[in-house]
Amino acid sequence: MKYEEAIKELEEIVEKLENGNLPLSQSKEIFERGLELCKFCHKELNGISGKIYEIKEELDKLTEEEI
C-alpha cells in the first residue's frame, strides 16, 4: 500500500464515522482499520524523515568540504 492510498482510506473512514449512521460493531471495525492505517502512515513518515535527515547531513558535509 502507498502512503497516499492509506490517507485516502483514512479520510473515507473519518467521513463514515462522522456521519454516525453505522451500527456500533461496524464503527468499531472501521475504527480499528483506521488505527492500522495511522500506524502505517506514521511508520512511512518516520522513514521519510530519516531519509531527509541523511540527505541533509550529506549536503552539510559537501558544503563544509567546499569552504
N, C-alpha and C positions, 0 to 999 in steps of 0.2 A: 504494500500500500504506500502511496505517496502522501507527503505531508498535506498537500492541497486537497486531496481526496478526504483525508481524515477531518480537516477543518470543515469541509462542505457537509460531511455527515454529521459532525457536531452541531453545526448550525441548524440542520434539519431536526435533530434531536431536541435542541433547545426550543425550537418553534412548536414541536409537538407537545413538549412538557408545559410550555407557557399557555397553550390552548386549554389545557386541563380537561380535555374530553376523553381521556384514556382511562380504562379500568386501572385500578391500583397495581395489579400484577403486571400489566403491560408497561405501566410507568416505571415500575421497578426494573424491569428487563432493559428498557432503553436507557434508563439512568445508568445502569451497570455498564452498558455498552459505551455510554458517554465517558465514563471513568476510564475504561480501557483506551479509548481514543485520546483522552487527555494525557494519559501516561505515555502513549506512543509519541504524541506531539512534543511533550516535554523532553523526551529522550532525543528526538530528532533535533530540537532546538539546542540542546546541550552539546550535541555532536557538532553542529554547525558553529556554535560559539567557540568550541575548542579549535576547530579548523581556522576560524578567523583569527584567533589569538596566535596560532602558529604562524600564519601568513604575516601578521603584523610584526611578530618577533623577527622573522626573516627579513622583512623590509627594513626594520630598525637596524639590523646588523649591516645590511647593504649600505644604508645611509651613513652609519658610523665609519665604515671602511672607506667611503668616498671622501670623508672630511680630512 
